[in-house]
Amino acid sequence: MADVPWRPALPTDLTPIAEWVESSKALERWAGPGLSWPTDGPTLWREIDGGGLPSFCLVAEREPVAFGQLVIKGERHYHLARVIVSPAHRRRGLGESLCRRLLAEARQRRAEHVTLNVFTDNRPAIDLYRRLGFVEQGAVDTRGIQPMQLRQFEDVDNKDP
């Protein structure tokens, strides 16, 4: 299933994605603090700056099955953010496919540094990020978030550009 089409996210994509998030705590863990709960697609699109940040989806049968964003942190520094896979489509390689495509997009934008944050109790995500070449960078914060940085783009086997 990792061969699903990739495209820029649309505002309407956030309606089903909002349904994947089952609680205010889950929303904060996925998208960050300070977002409205309960949420809906239009509110979520606005609050995560879907129209301003490079936002992408993997789609199957015209519906999003994975979503992620690139946050511009500085000159040639991008941050992978808000990576999520539909609960019905997890453990099929979509997270890896999405992340590889986000990294390819960052590379096309001439990124030299790519970072991300992950909760230390999210072992599947940490394992994925390590496979992609990310390493821990800095201390875990009080919320349990581990910053990670990609060592080099050369470490990433870009199978899904």
N, C-alpha and C positions, 0 to 999 in steps of 0.2 A: 504493500500500500504506500510505500515511500515515494512512488512516482506520481503523486497527485499534483495537479497544476498549481502554480504559484502566481499570485498577482497582487497589485496594491490593494489594500483593504478599502472597503467602501463603508460609508456611515451605516448602511443597512446590515452589514456584517456583525455589528456590535449587538444587535438584538438577540440572535441566538447565543452569542458569546456571553452576554450578561446572564443568560440562563444556566451556563456552566458553573457559575460562581454561586455557591449555596448559602453563604453567610457573610456578614460584614467582616468577620475575621478573615475568611477566605479571600474576600475582595481586597482587603488591606495587604495580605500576604502576596497576592498576585500583582496588584496594580499600585500599591503604595497607600500611605495614610491620607486622610482628609477627603476621601471620596464619599459621595452620597450613598446611603443605604436605606431602603432598598433602591436598587438601581434599575435602569432600563437602557436600551441601546443608544438612543439619542443623548441621554445624560452622560453615559459612559464615554461615548465618542468625544463629547465636548471636554469632559474632565480629564481624559488622558491625552488630549490634544491630537486626536486621530487625524485631523486635517493638516496639522502643522508639522508633525513628526513623520518620518518615513515609517509607514505602517503596512504590514503585509499579511496575507492569508494563504494557507494552502486550502484548496477547495475540492470537494467531491460532490458530484451531482448538484452543482451550483450553490452548495452550502459551505460555509467555512468549517474546517475541521481542525485548524491550528491558526494561531495568530501570534505576531511578535512585532516589536518596534525597535528602531534604532534611535537612540537619543544622542544628539550632538553635544559632546562634553567640552570640546575645544578644537583647535585646529588639528585636523587629522586624528581626532580621538572620538570614537563612537562607543556607545554603551548598549549592549543587548538588554532589552527590557520587555516586561509584560509578555513573556513567552508562555503560551498556554495551548494545550491540546484538548479537544473535546473528550469528555470522560468516556464516551462510547467508542473512541478511536485510539485510546492510549495503548501503549506497549506494542505498537506496530511500526515503529521507526519514524513516525511523523515529527516528533520533537527533534530528532537528529537531522532529518531532512530540512525542517524549517530553520534550524540554527545554521546549517551549512549554507543555505541560501541567504540568510541574513549576513553571514560572514562574507559571502561573495558580493553582496550588495555593498557592504562596507568597503571591501577591496576596490570595487568600481568607483567608489567615492573617494578613493585615495587615502583611506584610513591607514595610519601607522600604529595606532594603539586601539585595542578593543578590550573593554571591560564588561563585567556583569556583577550582579549581586545574587546570592542564593542563600536560602535558609539552611542552616547546618543539618536540620532534620530531614531535608529533602534529598535522600541518598540517590534516587534514580537520576535526578537532575545533576547532582555533583558528579556522579559517574559519567554521565553524558558529557559534561563540560570538560572533564579531565581527558576523555577520549578525543575531544576536539582540540586539545592542546592548552586549555586554560589551567593556570596554577593559582593557588591561594596567594593573595596579596594583602598584607595587613591583617590587623586583628579583627576578630569577630565582635560585632557591636552588641549592645545590651539587649537587642531584640533577637539575637541569634543569627544575624546576617553576616555571611562571609563574602568579602569582596574577592573577585578573581580577575585575572588578566590573561589574555592570550599571549603565549610566549612569542610566537611568530606566525605569520600567515603560512609560511612554508610548512609548518607542522600540521596544517589542516589539509587532508586529502579531499579536494573539492569534487565530490561525486555528483552533486545536484546543483549545478549553476543555474 
